[in-house]
Amino acid sequence: MPAKTANSRSYAQPAASSRLGKTRKAFWAHKEFYLMLLPGVIYYLVYKYLPMYGVIIAFKDYDMLEGIWSSPWADPWYKYFQQFYESPYFTQLLANTFLISVYKLLFGMVPPILLAILLNECRTPWFRRLVQTLSYMPHFLSWVIIYGILLMFLSQDSGIVNRWLVESGSSTIPFLTSTEWFRSVLVGSEIWQNLGWGAIIYLAAIAGIDPTLYEAGRVDGASRLRMVWHITLPGIRHVIILLLILRLGHMLDAGFEQIYVLYNVHVYSVADILDTWVFRTGLEQWNYSLASAVGLFKSGIGLILVYLSNTLAKRWGESIW
């Protein structure tokens, strides 16, 4: 038996040495690509992975003067998770976050796909460039500027829409302070801001479709609508599923900046989400442990959603791993 073990080791060592040699040769043969990859790896290590050690304060009674490692451990270790769960706002915050995210997902996925298909079918170059430019522009505006634009149009006192309603004999609508209208304004402004930017990805995917498929469709007498249905949409299906999976992973990120700028005390019941509550309760009151616990809770839910959506995508033959 010992002789057999020694022989196994003698065979294993050359095999391992051979694999190591092949790895070194492959690395050296593609050294330019690894060199180009290096800045991205450093960025993720420094700004994404190293700060993750701070998540430990979710399990500690964090004190800024004592630091992360010297602060005492929370008793019990799930103290801040329990504090968040037992908060009277837990159900409302979770429901608001999920609902706003689902609305953005349902109503925000289709418009960029439609815009990309329409731009691809457009046969007037100058009109196509004009529409692309106008649809991209809102993406570069901050939410503060967009809030100013919304005030100009939707303000109950001086907004253009309400002035038009008054002149036509109707009563004014409190778009920005009404719980009935606030989510619609939120989702609509999100779609308007990202419509053109989201279409870029689908346009790139459409450009990668084999042109001979369209030629074959024309020869067979297919209309443009049928070619869109049978060639364009199946050609970008993998991109649609990939983006859907990525967006499902951020279901609990309902858009802190947008909601923080747009919401007010009148719409807290329908607009207050996990991020805004954490900002008010956790960071403004210096309760960093609670803020970190809620952030870890969000990340855990996001990881589960990505795993489930990827498992579901495998049934259609599309997945990211």
N, C-alpha and C positions, 0 to 999 in steps of 0.2 A: 504493500500500500504506500509506504513512504517513497519507494522507487517510482511508483506511478505519479505521485505528487510532484516529485522532482522533475520527471519528464514533462509533466504538464507545464510547469513553470518554465522549463527550457524552451518549450514551443511557444508559450505565451509571450515571453520577453521579445523574441524577434518580431512577432506579429504586432505587438504594441509599438515597437521601434519603427516598424514599417509604416503603421498608420500615422505616427507622429511625423515621420519624414514626408509623407504625402500631404499632411496638413500644412507643414511649413512651405512645401513647394507651391501648394495652391494659394497660400497666403501671399507669398512673394510674387506669384504670377499676377495676382489681382491687387497689388499694393496700392495702386492709384485709387481704386474704388474704396478701399478701407481708409485711405487718407481723407477722401472726401466725406466719408461717413463719420470721421472723428469729431468734427464740430457738433454734429447733431447728438452724438453719444454723450459728449461733455455737457451739452446744454441740458439733456434729460437727467444726467446724473446730478448736476449742480442744482437745477431749479425744480426738478420733479421728484427725485428719489431721496436726496439728502434731507430736504425739509420734512420728509415723512416721519423722521424720528420724533418730531414734535407731537405726533398723535398720542404719545404716551401721557400727555397731560389730561387726556380724557379719563384716565384712571387714577389721577392724583388730585389732591387739594392744592392746586397750583398757586404759588406765591411768587410774584415777580421778583421780590427782593432775595428770595432763597434760590431761585432758578429751577430749571426742570428737574434735575437729578436730586437736588436737596429737598424739594417739596415733599411732604408726607403723602403716602399712598391713601387713596380714598377708602373709607370703610362703610359699607362693603365696596368691592372694586367696581361694581356697576352703579354706584351712587348717583352719578350724573345722568346715566341712561334712565334710571328709575325716576329721577327728578323730572326729566323731560317727558317720560311716558305718563306720569301722574299729573302733569300740568293740565289745567282745564282747557288749554288751547290745543292740545295734541291732535285730537280728532279733526278740529277745524283746519289746523295748519296743514295736516297731511292731505285732507280732502281738497283744499284749495290748491296745493302744490300739484297733486295728481290731475285735477280737473283742468287747470290752466295748461299743464304740459300736454295732456291728451288733446285738448282743443288745438293747441299749436301744432301738434303732430298730425292730426286728422285734416285740419284745414290748411296747414302749411306745406304739406308734401306735394299735393297735386299741382298748385299754380306754377311752381318753377318748371315742372315737367311739361305742362301745357305751353308755357312761354318758350321753352327750348325747342319743342316740336314746331311751334308756329314760326319761330325765327329760322329754323332749318328749312321750312317749306317756303319761306319768303323768297321771292325771285327778284326783288328790287334792292340792290346792295345798299344804296344810300338810306332807304327807309329802315332796313335792318340795322345798320350802324346807329341810326338815330334812336331807335327803340332800345337797343342794347345800352347805349350811353345813358339814356334817361332812366332806365330801370336799374342800372348799377349805382347811380348817384346816391340814392337814399342810404345805401349800405355804409357810406363814409360819413354820414351825419351822426353826431352823438345824440343820446336820448334826451339831453337837455334841449337841443335845437328842435328835435322832433316834438317835444312837449310844447315848445313855443308855437310850432305850426298847428298842433292839435288845439291849443288854446285859441288860436286865430280862427279856426274853423268851428270848434265845438263848444266854446265857452257859452254858458247859459245867458250871460248878460250881453256880450258883444260879439259872439261868434257868428260867422257868416251864415252857417246852417240855421241857427236859431233866429237870426234876423229875417232870413227868407221864410221860415215857418210863421213868424209873427205877421209878416207882410201878406202871407197867403191865408191868414185868418186862423191859424192853429196856435196852440200854446207851446211854450218853449220846453225843451227836453234837457234835463241835467245829465248830459252824456258822461261827464268826468266825475260827478259826485253821486251818481245813482248806482245802487247795487245791481240793478237790472241791466244796465248798459255797460258797466265798466269792463267786464270780461270781453265783450265784443270789441270795444275800443282797443283793449290790450292785444287781442289776437289779430285784429285788423291792422294795427300799426306795425306789429311784428312781421306780418306777411308783406306789407308794403315795403318795409325796410330791406328785407332779405330776398325779395322776389328775383331781381336781376342777378344778384350774387349767386343764389342757388342754381339758377339756370346755367351758369358757366360750366358746372360739373357735368350736367346732362348734355350740354352742347359738345363738350369734349368727348363724352361717351358716344354720342351720335356720329361724330367725325371718325371714330374708330370702326364703324360698321363697314363691312366689305361693300364697295360701290357696285360690284357685279350682281349683288342680290337685288338692288334697285333696277339694274338693267334687265335682269331676268324677269322681274315683276312687270316692267313696261312691255317687254316682249309678249308676256302672257296676257296683256290687256288689263292689268290690275289698276284700279283708280288710285289716286294719291292717298285717299283715306284708308284704303285696304293695305297699301304699302306701309302706312304708319302703324296700322294695327298688327300686321303680320311680320314686318321687318324691323321697324324702328323700336317699337315697345319691347319686343323680345330681345333686341340687341342691347338695350340699356337696362334690362331686368336685373342683372347682377349688381349694377351701380345703385339701383333703387333699393334693393335688399340690403346692400352694404350700408348705405346711408341710414336706412331704417333701423338697422341693428345699432349703429353708432348713436342715433338719436334716442333709442330706447334706453341706452346706458346712461343717458343724462335726463331721464324722466323727472328726477327730483330737482333738476336745475331749471326752474321755471322762468329764470331771467331776473336776477336780483336788481341789476342796474335799471332795467326798464320799469319794473314795478316800484322800486324805491323812488324814482323820479315822478312817476305818474300817480301813485296812490295818495290817499289822504284819510283822515279819521272817519269820514263818512262811509268809506268802502272797505274798511278793515275786515269786515265779516266775509267778504268774497275775494279780497285781494291779498291779505296777509299770508305769506308763504314761509316755509322753513327758514330761508335765507334772511328775509327781512326781520323775522322774529329773533333769530340768532343775533343779528346786528344790533337790534334794540336791547334785547335782554342779556345777551352774552357779552358783546363787545362794549357797548356804551356803559354797562354796569360792571365792567371788568371781570365778568365771570367766564374766563377763558376755558376753564375745564368743561363747562356746560356747552360752550360753542364748539369745542373740539369733539365732544361726545355726539352732538347732533351731526357734525360733519362726517364722523366715522359711520354713524348710522346711515346717512345718505349714501356714502360710498359702498357700504355693504349691500344696500338695496339695489344700487346701480349695477354692481357686479352680478347679482343674481339675475337681474333683468337681461343683461347682456348674454349671460350663459343660456337663459331660457330662449331668448330670441334667436340666438345662433343655433340652438338645438332644433328650433322650429324651422329655421331657414334650411337646414340640412335636408328636410323632407322634400324641398323643391330643388335640391341639388346645388344650393348656394349657401356658402358659409364663409366666415373669415378665418376659421381654423379647423 
